[in-house]
Amino acid sequence: MRDVAVVAFAQSPCQAANRRDDMAGILLPVIREAVDAAGIGRDEIDFVASGSHDFYEGRTFSYIDSLDAVGAWPPISESHVESDAAWALAEAWSWLQLGEGDIALVYGIGRGSLPADLDQVMPAQLDPYFLAPLAPHRDAIAGLQAHAAIGAGLTSEQGMAEVVSRCLASALDNPHAQRSERVDVARLLDAPYVSSPLREHDVAPIGDAAAVVVLAADDAARRLAERPAWLRGVDHRMDTHYPGVRDLTESLSTRRAASRAAEFAGFLPSDVDVAELHTEYSHQEAILAAALGLNGAELNASGGPLAGRPVTATGLIRIGEAARRIFDGRADRALAHATNGQALQQNLVCLLEGEG
Amino acid sequence: MTEPVTTMPSPFRMDYTYVAGTGRTAFLRGLSERRLIARRCADCGQVYLPPPEFCSRCLTELEAPFELDGRGVISTFCVVNFPFPGQRIDPPYVVAHIQPHGAGTRPMHLVREVKPGQVHIGMEVEPVWVADDDLDTSLLSIRHFRPAPEGGADA
């Protein structure tokens, strides 16, 4: 195995809706910031991988617009996942393992604001014959999962509100957060339900943003970053597609991905100082913490997705935020988690580590 | 034996907002005023029509918008001979890449007011705009291109 590290991370502010900039317009300043942070020129990038989703954009091959911000001239080596960009990072990591090059740029662009009504769009990710015709509300399946998690004793409405309160307070230090405030748990519990037992604040706010991570291997990583965030282990797993077949209160795919990542890394999720979890809903923090076996790690110190969820960039931001805490020495070991699909169907786990 | 189920209605309707961005917004606004708006890259000289915000080669912001008259030459074309659902014109008709004079990129459009057999690469063409009431922030503000005298009026 080659040693591969995150050497730079940048993101644009999470906005509820950006009506000014097209895809490339959102992305280009973020790419510039990340590439400048790594101190490299475009021609030093050996591979580009991105994540976005046509169902959010409302057009086919929507990501090609974003290539205008990468500069596919002269032609570049490039790949795309129709998914959260954390999966693009997994592909870039594999590509670097093949030894075809030393530096990869990974970006995610997500614009959840473009669908006029997400309730029209979100059922399309479900089984088209037995679930989609029921047209469940965008947060309906998460509501089922939250109720089940409370029933299993993993959390409570009070506990969920405490997660939200903590995340929104942490987000006060995050200039890119869409939502941040100091708010009492009691006040949160006064809010009406959107999909019982979920209240509005339990649902990560969907919006628009781009994120960029620069990966480098071996000596290139040591050259480009003072303290690279080494990706010691990366793995992703998926559960079955039909939510009714799963026990929604546990995330076996997260557990298995974490266990495989730990085999690569030589340390466990219980050893990390910080963890960035892709919690699309507040109740998922308890499910993920249990599946990962976290032990005292600071959770979503950036505010996490409950402070901003730019679709298909949110998972990559978790990896970037975890890496940022290693860059600046606040953490020696970190975990980043990303998810895709309904109710934590697919999960990716990265274990990162700083040296010295 | 029970008859197998082979169809199931599962209709989807999805409505979206299109964000053109500042660059293409200027182009689309121009179309609604019978103006073709282009922008040049100061670094490589490429002239984009329609113009995005940045040069996709140099990644630098394009210069101020300027107007082209839309006259140009056919750089390639094909004759559509087959019918298909949603077709708005009876075949045969010509679809072409137009190289407007002064532009480095080639918009695609219809070429009409000429027999398909007489269309050729390098043919001089000009835009035919729709009536005032039909002008919109859309490429359909140009009804089609048609042959124009070689060299043009300002030659």
Interface residues (C-beta under 8 A of the other chain):
Chain A: N18 R19 R20 D21 D22 M23 A24 G25 L28 I31 R32 R42 F55 E57 G58 R59 L67 D68 A69 G71 A72 W73 R111 S113 L114 P115 A116 D117 Q120 V121 P123 A124 P128 Y129 A132 P133
Chain B: M8 P9 S10 F12 R13 M14 D15 Y16 T17 Y18 V19 A20 G21 T22 G23 R24 P52 E53 F54 S56 R57 C58 L59
